[in-house]
Amino acid sequence: MKIVIFGGGTGLSNILTGLKKDYGKKIKNLTAVVTVADSGGSSGILRQVYDIPAVGDLRNCLLALSNIENYVRKVMQYRFTEGQGLRGHPLGNLFLVALLETEGNILKAVKKAAKILNISGEVFPVTFEKTELIAFFEDKSKIVGENEITNYGILSQKRIVSLKIRPENPKVPKELVKRIEVADVLIFGPGSLYTSILPNVLIKKIKETIEKSKALRIFIVNLLTQPGETDNFSASQHLKEFLRISGLNKIDIAILNCGKPSKEQEARIKDENKKLVENDLEELEKMGVKFYLADLINQKDIYVKHDPFRLRDVILKIVKDYDII
């Protein structure tokens, strides 16, 4: 079975953690497609200083698939706490920038990092180029930058009506196109809808290749709404927005959570002004989308996140039901 997963942020690295142990067994090819439009934090600073694509989400995905000692993984995620110009940067980000500078481009840097970290599967930046995400809001505002878009959404309480990538048609790795062409399963999410998942499919070549693919398309609905992006969105609204803005013609299956958070997690949800995503199953049925329900909340974390191994179990059940494995 050949799987391609599109995303960014912690959502993508989390699902990779769950699927990693099946690589080379049930999963022949495991490919992570990572957005490089992040404009906040360490990635945003390094983007500006070196005029490069964002590296933070690439770092998280590479480490999620790595087969290295835990102490090495911990060191790669370490953020410096002192030093002018150094504070706040994870070592792994600086490692990738050094590889990019010595190897010549982001794809070569990621490939070299993959060898050093001995990863199970492949990680691809969705494009070689430094890209910017642009959002247009219902109040006619035009906001540039992933981080800036979310912040404006929170402050203005306005909806995003459209998105675009600049440059409009950035270069895409040929190997990545081939992975999508031969994939049995294409997975979208979990992650920030507008700023992590959609940026990947706004790129013309990626969208065209997905549309031509005969692979099963799975959308993992987020556990929680996201302030500034998907406030009060139901499950069907997540899918409708994904299809509307991406221009893709369908999603076959949605994976939904039916679990309940702990009391500690409920307090955290309230503090962060989020809500559990409502499973409006009738609307999904009207859309022609089949769905799988499971308790997917990781109860070991104070934050509400997908349990990577429960998510893996649902994905494997789906591909078995559809005779893919």
C-alpha positions in Angstrom: 0.0 0.0 0.0 1.2 3.5 -0.9 0.1 6.4 1.2 0.6 10.2 0.6 -0.4 12.6 3.5 -0.8 16.3 3.0 -0.4 18.8 5.9 1.8 20.8 8.2 2.2 21.7 11.8 1.9 19.1 14.6 -1.1 17.4 13.0 1.0 15.8 10.2 3.9 14.7 12.3 1.4 13.2 14.8 -0.2 10.9 12.2 3.2 9.9 10.9 4.2 8.7 14.4 1.2 6.3 14.2 1.9 5.0 10.7 5.6 4.7 11.0 5.7 1.2 12.5 3.8 -0.2 9.5 6.3 1.1 7.0 8.0 -1.7 5.1 5.1 -4.0 6.1 1.6 -3.0 5.4 2.8 0.3 4.0 5.2 0.1 1.1 5.5 3.8 0.5 4.8 6.5 3.2 5.1 10.0 1.9 4.6 13.2 3.8 3.8 16.4 1.8 4.7 19.4 4.0 3.6 23.0 3.5 6.5 25.5 3.6 4.5 28.7 3.9 4.9 29.1 7.7 5.6 32.7 8.6 5.7 32.6 12.4 8.3 31.8 15.1 11.7 30.4 14.3 10.6 29.3 10.7 9.4 32.8 9.9 12.7 34.4 11.1 14.8 32.0 9.2 12.7 32.5 6.1 13.4 36.2 6.1 17.1 35.9 7.0 18.0 33.3 4.4 15.2 33.8 1.9 14.2 30.1 2.1 11.1 28.0 2.5 9.9 27.4 6.1 11.7 24.5 7.7 9.8 24.0 11.1 7.1 21.6 9.8 9.7 19.6 7.8 11.8 19.2 11.0 8.8 17.8 12.9 7.9 15.3 10.2 11.5 14.1 9.7 11.8 13.5 13.5 8.5 11.8 13.6 9.7 9.3 11.0 13.2 9.0 12.4 14.9 5.9 13.8 17.4 7.5 16.1 18.0 7.5 19.9 15.5 9.5 21.9 18.1 11.8 23.3 19.1 12.8 19.7 15.5 13.5 18.9 15.1 15.5 22.0 18.2 17.6 21.2 16.9 18.3 17.7 13.7 19.7 19.2 15.6 21.7 21.8 14.9 25.5 21.6 17.7 27.7 22.6 16.8 29.9 25.6 19.7 32.4 25.5 21.7 34.3 23.0 20.8 37.3 20.8 19.6 35.9 17.4 19.7 32.3 18.7 16.9 32.4 21.4 13.8 30.5 20.3 15.3 28.5 17.5 15.2 24.7 17.7 18.5 23.0 16.9 16.7 21.0 14.2 15.7 24.1 12.3 19.3 25.3 12.3 20.4 21.9 11.2 18.1 22.0 8.1 19.2 25.5 7.2 22.8 24.4 7.4 22.0 21.5 5.1 20.1 23.8 2.7 23.1 26.2 2.5 25.5 23.3 1.8 23.3 21.2 -0.4 21.9 24.0 -2.6 18.1 23.6 -2.2 15.5 22.5 0.2 14.7 19.1 -1.4 18.4 18.1 -1.3 18.6 19.3 2.3 15.6 17.2 3.3 16.9 14.1 1.5 20.2 14.5 3.3 18.5 14.9 6.6 16.4 11.9 6.0 19.6 9.8 5.6 21.2 11.2 8.7 18.0 10.7 10.8 17.3 7.2 9.2 13.7 7.9 8.5 10.9 5.4 7.7 9.3 6.8 4.6 9.8 10.1 2.7 9.3 13.7 3.5 8.8 16.3 0.7 8.5 20.0 0.8 5.5 20.7 -1.4 7.6 23.2 -3.4 11.3 24.2 -3.7 10.3 27.8 -3.5 9.7 30.3 -0.7 6.0 30.9 -0.9 3.5 33.2 0.8 0.0 32.4 1.8 -2.5 35.2 1.1 -6.0 35.3 2.6 -9.0 37.5 1.7 -11.5 38.0 4.5 -15.2 38.9 4.3 -14.4 42.5 5.3 -12.3 42.8 2.1 -9.0 42.7 4.0 -6.0 41.1 2.3 -3.6 39.5 4.8 -0.3 38.0 3.8 1.5 35.3 5.9 0.3 32.2 7.6 0.8 33.5 11.1 -0.6 36.9 10.3 -3.8 35.3 8.8 -4.6 33.4 11.9 -3.9 36.4 14.1 -6.1 38.7 12.0 -8.9 36.1 12.1 -8.8 36.1 15.9 -8.7 39.9 16.2 -11.3 40.7 13.6 -13.7 37.7 14.1 -14.1 37.7 10.3 -14.3 34.7 8.0 -11.8 33.8 5.3 -13.5 33.8 1.9 -10.5 32.9 -0.4 -6.9 31.9 -0.3 -4.0 32.0 -2.8 -0.3 31.2 -2.9 2.4 33.6 -4.2 4.0 32.8 -6.5 0.9 31.2 -8.1 2.7 28.3 -9.7 5.8 27.4 -7.7 8.1 24.5 -8.7 7.1 21.1 -7.4 9.5 18.1 -6.9 9.0 15.7 -9.8 9.4 12.8 -7.4 6.6 14.1 -5.3 4.3 14.2 -8.4 5.2 10.5 -9.1 4.3 9.5 -5.5 0.9 11.1 -5.8 0.3 9.5 -9.2 0.9 5.9 -7.9 -0.7 6.4 -4.4 -3.4 4.1 -3.2 -4.5 6.5 -0.5 -4.4 10.3 -0.2 -4.9 11.7 3.3 -5.6 15.3 4.1 -5.1 16.6 7.7 -5.4 16.8 10.6 -4.1 20.3 11.0 -5.1 24.0 10.6 -7.5 24.0 7.7 -6.6 27.2 6.0 -2.9 27.5 6.9 -1.6 23.9 7.0 -3.8 21.7 4.8 -5.1 23.9 2.0 -1.7 25.6 1.1 -0.5 22.3 -0.3 -3.5 21.8 -2.7 -3.5 25.4 -3.8 -0.5 24.7 -5.9 -1.6 24.0 -9.5 0.5 21.0 -10.2 -0.3 19.3 -6.9 -4.1 19.9 -7.4 -4.0 18.6 -11.0 -2.1 15.4 -10.0 -4.6 14.8 -7.2 -7.6 15.2 -9.5 -6.1 12.6 -12.0 -5.4 10.1 -9.2 -7.6 7.2 -8.6 -6.5 6.9 -5.0 -9.0 6.8 -2.1 -9.2 10.3 -0.6 -9.5 10.5 3.2 -10.0 13.7 5.2 -9.2 13.6 8.9 -11.5 16.2 10.6 -9.9 18.2 13.4 -10.9 17.4 17.0 -11.4 21.1 17.8 -12.3 24.3 16.1 -9.5 26.8 15.7 -9.8 30.4 16.8 -9.3 32.8 13.8 -9.9 30.0 11.2 -12.7 27.6 11.9 -14.7 29.0 14.8 -17.9 27.0 15.3 -17.2 24.9 12.2 -18.9 21.5 12.1 -17.4 18.4 10.5 -19.2 19.0 7.2 -18.2 22.7 7.1 -14.5 21.7 7.4 -15.0 19.4 4.3 -17.1 21.9 2.4 -14.5 24.7 2.9 -11.7 22.3 1.9 -13.4 21.4 -1.3 -14.6 25.0 -2.1 -11.2 26.6 -1.7 -9.1 23.8 -3.1 -11.4 23.3 -6.1 -11.0 19.5 -5.7 -14.1 17.6 -6.7 -14.5 15.1 -3.9 -13.5 13.5 -0.6 -14.4 9.9 -0.2 -14.1 9.4 3.5 -14.1 11.5 6.6 -12.5 10.3 9.9 -14.4 11.7 12.9 -13.8 11.7 16.6 -16.6 10.6 19.0 -14.5 10.5 22.1 -14.8 12.9 25.1 -12.0 14.9 26.6 -11.0 14.6 30.2 -12.0 17.3 32.7 -8.5 18.7 32.6 -8.7 18.8 28.8 -12.2 20.4 28.9 -10.8 23.2 31.0 -8.0 23.7 28.5 -10.4 23.8 25.6 -12.5 26.5 27.3 -9.4 28.5 28.2 -8.2 28.5 24.5 -11.7 29.5 23.3 -12.1 26.3 21.2 -14.9 23.8 20.9 -15.2 20.1 20.0 -16.1 19.8 16.3 -19.7 18.8 15.9 -20.3 15.6 13.9 -23.2 16.6 11.6 -23.5 13.2 10.0 -26.6 13.9 8.0 -24.8 16.8 6.2 -21.9 14.5 5.4 -24.3 11.9 4.0 -25.9 14.6 1.8 -22.4 15.3 0.5 -21.9 11.7 -0.4 -19.0 11.3 2.1 -18.7 8.1 4.0 -17.5 8.4 7.6 -15.7 6.4 10.3 -16.3 7.3 13.9 -13.9 6.5 16.7 -12.6 7.7 20.1 -9.5 9.5 18.8 -8.5 11.7 21.7 -5.1 11.1 23.4 -6.0 11.1 27.1 -2.3 11.2 28.1 -1.9 14.8 26.9 -3.2 17.9 28.6 -3.9 19.3 25.1 -6.6 17.7 23.0 -4.7 15.9 20.2 -5.3 12.8 18.1 -4.0 9.6 19.5 -1.6 8.6 16.6 -2.1 4.9 17.2 -5.9 5.0 17.4 -5.9 7.1 14.2 -3.6 4.5 12.6 -6.0 1.7 13.5 -8.9 3.6 11.8 -6.9 4.2 8.7 -5.9 0.5 8.5 -9.5 -0.5 9.0 -10.6 1.8 6.1 -8.0 0.4 3.7 -8.9 -3.1 4.6 -12.6 -2.4 4.1 -11.8 -1.0 0.6 -9.6 -4.0 -0.2 -6.5 -1.9 -0.5 -4.5 -4.2 1.8 
